[in-house]
Amino acid sequence: PHQTILEIGTGSGAIAVGLAHNLPSSSLVATDVSVKALKIAAKNARINRTECRVSFILSHLFSALRPAPLFHAVVSNPPYITSHELDDLPAEVREHEPKLALDGGPDGLRFYRPLISQAGRYLHREGWLAMEVDDRRAKDVSTLLSRSVEFGSPETIQDLSSRNRVLVVQKRA
């Protein structure tokens, strides 16, 4: 079946392009606040021959989208490093990744709050929200999700190092 997926904060487009490549009956909308990132993402979609199924939109979170249940899933790898941890990042990250893509605010949760509070407006009934998290803040993000009346209980997915890295939750019917 055809699935529509929204990615918030696409950056280089790796997630959107990867989903489009692995889910050939899907269509995706990928947003970012950076014009430069969107150009890189569009180039990556062309290289991977998914450009006909991925649309790129300049948007802060959901600001350029009309609230309507359009998507079967919303995915995001938002900035989650706390502002005071930025200087402690390895040089290869600190010197090559834009600060905008890393800085999650004083508690690392700056983007999770609006993501969780707004995502339900864009999801079909029983749609899914999936977010990458820093394993040190997975519990905090899970708590934010559990306080939302729109979503059920979050499930935690671990990475290959057994760290909590992705939270997935379904919108209530």
C-alpha positions as CSV (number, residue, x, y, z in Angstrom):
1,P,0.0,0.0,0.0
2,H,1.0,3.6,-0.7
3,Q,2.5,5.3,2.4
4,T,3.1,9.0,2.9
5,I,5.9,10.0,5.2
6,L,7.0,13.3,6.5
7,E,10.6,13.9,7.7
8,I,11.2,16.9,9.9
9,G,14.8,18.3,9.7
10,T,16.1,16.2,6.8
11,G,19.6,17.6,6.7
12,S,21.5,15.7,4.0
13,G,18.3,13.7,3.2
14,A,19.8,10.4,4.3
15,I,16.6,9.2,6.1
16,A,14.1,10.4,3.5
17,V,16.2,9.1,0.6
18,G,16.8,5.8,2.5
19,L,13.1,5.4,3.2
20,A,12.1,6.2,-0.4
21,H,14.7,3.7,-1.6
22,N,13.6,0.9,0.7
23,L,9.8,1.6,0.5
24,P,9.2,1.9,-3.2
25,S,5.5,2.5,-2.9
26,S,6.0,5.5,-0.6
27,S,6.1,9.2,-1.1
28,L,7.9,11.6,1.2
29,V,8.0,15.2,2.2
30,A,11.2,16.3,3.8
31,T,11.6,19.6,5.5
32,D,14.6,21.6,6.8
33,V,15.3,25.2,7.8
34,S,18.5,25.3,5.8
35,V,18.4,26.0,2.1
36,K,21.9,24.5,1.8
37,A,20.9,21.3,3.5
38,L,17.8,21.0,1.2
39,K,20.1,21.4,-1.9
40,I,22.4,18.6,-0.6
41,A,19.3,16.4,0.2
42,A,17.8,17.0,-3.3
43,K,21.2,16.1,-4.9
44,N,21.3,12.9,-2.8
45,A,17.8,12.0,-3.9
46,R,18.9,12.5,-7.6
47,I,22.0,10.3,-7.1
48,N,19.8,7.6,-5.5
49,R,17.0,7.9,-8.1
50,T,14.3,8.8,-5.6
51,E,13.8,12.4,-6.6
52,C,10.4,11.7,-8.1
53,R,9.1,10.5,-4.7
54,V,10.7,12.9,-2.3
55,S,9.7,16.6,-2.1
56,F,11.9,19.0,-0.2
57,I,10.3,22.0,1.6
58,L,11.9,24.9,3.5
59,S,10.2,24.8,6.9
60,H,10.9,25.2,10.6
61,L,9.3,22.1,12.0
62,F,5.7,22.1,10.6
63,S,5.5,25.8,9.8
64,A,5.2,25.5,6.0
65,L,2.6,22.7,6.2
66,R,-1.1,22.9,6.5
67,P,-2.5,21.0,9.5
68,A,-4.3,18.0,8.0
69,P,-3.9,14.3,8.5
70,L,-1.8,13.7,5.4
71,F,0.9,11.3,6.6
72,H,1.1,7.7,7.7
73,A,4.3,8.5,9.6
74,V,6.4,11.5,10.8
75,V,10.1,10.8,11.3
76,S,12.8,13.0,12.7
77,N,16.4,13.1,13.9
78,P,16.2,16.5,15.6
79,P,19.1,18.3,17.2
80,Y,19.5,16.7,20.7
81,I,22.9,17.8,22.0
82,T,22.6,20.2,24.9
83,S,24.0,23.6,24.3
84,H,26.7,23.2,26.9
85,E,27.8,19.8,25.4
86,L,28.5,21.3,22.0
87,D,32.1,22.2,22.8
88,D,32.8,18.6,24.0
89,L,31.8,17.0,20.7
90,P,34.6,15.3,18.7
91,A,36.4,17.7,16.4
92,E,35.1,15.9,13.2
93,V,31.5,16.5,14.3
94,R,32.0,20.0,15.8
95,E,33.9,21.3,12.8
96,H,31.8,19.8,10.0
97,E,28.2,19.7,11.2
98,P,26.3,23.0,11.4
99,K,25.6,24.0,15.0
100,L,21.9,24.4,13.9
101,A,21.8,20.6,13.3
102,L,23.2,19.8,16.7
103,D,22.0,22.3,19.3
104,G,19.0,20.9,21.1
105,G,18.9,23.8,23.6
106,P,19.7,23.8,27.3
107,D,18.2,20.4,28.0
108,G,18.5,18.8,24.6
109,L,14.7,18.7,24.3
110,R,14.0,22.0,22.5
111,F,12.8,20.3,19.3
112,Y,11.1,17.3,20.8
113,R,8.4,19.4,22.6
114,P,6.9,21.0,19.5
115,L,7.5,17.9,17.5
116,I,5.4,15.8,19.9
117,S,2.8,18.5,20.5
118,Q,2.2,19.1,16.8
119,A,2.8,15.8,15.0
120,G,-0.6,14.4,15.7
121,R,-2.3,17.1,13.5
122,Y,-0.4,15.8,10.5
123,L,-0.9,12.1,11.0
124,H,-3.6,9.8,9.8
125,R,-5.5,7.9,12.5
126,E,-3.1,5.4,14.0
127,G,-0.2,7.0,12.2
128,W,3.3,6.7,13.6
129,L,5.9,9.1,15.1
130,A,9.5,8.0,15.1
131,M,12.3,10.1,16.5
132,E,16.0,9.5,17.0
133,V,17.1,10.3,20.5
134,D,20.3,10.6,22.5
135,D,20.4,7.5,24.7
136,R,21.0,9.8,27.7
137,R,17.7,11.6,27.1
138,A,15.6,8.7,25.8
139,K,13.8,8.6,29.1
140,D,13.0,12.3,29.1
141,V,11.6,12.1,25.5
142,S,9.6,9.0,26.5
143,T,8.1,11.0,29.4
144,L,7.1,13.8,27.1
145,L,5.4,11.3,24.8
146,S,3.6,9.5,27.7
147,R,2.2,12.9,28.7
148,S,0.6,13.4,25.3
149,V,-3.0,12.4,25.0
150,E,-2.6,11.9,21.3
151,F,-0.2,9.0,21.4
152,G,-0.1,5.6,23.0
153,S,2.9,4.1,24.8
154,P,6.3,4.7,23.2
155,E,8.5,1.8,22.2
156,T,12.2,2.1,22.4
157,I,14.5,0.7,19.7
158,Q,18.1,0.1,20.5
159,D,21.1,0.6,18.2
160,L,23.7,-2.1,17.5
161,S,25.5,-1.0,20.7
162,S,22.4,-1.6,22.8
163,R,21.8,2.1,23.4
164,N,18.3,3.5,23.3
165,R,18.3,5.4,20.0
166,V,14.8,5.6,18.5
167,L,11.4,6.1,20.1
168,V,8.4,5.0,18.1
169,V,4.8,5.7,19.1
170,Q,1.4,5.3,17.4
171,K,-1.3,8.0,17.3
172,R,-4.4,6.9,19.1
173,A,-7.4,6.0,17.0
